């Protein structure tokens, strides 16, 4: 078993950040303010925050009509779960 003790903390922080950024973007959208770039949201999801991003998307009903979000974010989540399992089991 490898020393992957930092992995849960990294995923925890990234998911909280992703949830917060998607929620903040929804808030900005409601009030017609300048938005967080879609690329930044997707990169945050890809960098380990896919679960938080998906939860925020569903909870706030935000970015659920955009194919690049409703396809990419679940794929990022699947990939992150597979990577996490591989790292923990090896």
Secondary structure as UniProt FT lines:
FT   TURN            5..6
FT   HELIX           7..30
FT   TURN            31..32
FT   HELIX           38..44
FT   HELIX           45..49
FT   HELIX           50..60
FT   HELIX           67..89
//
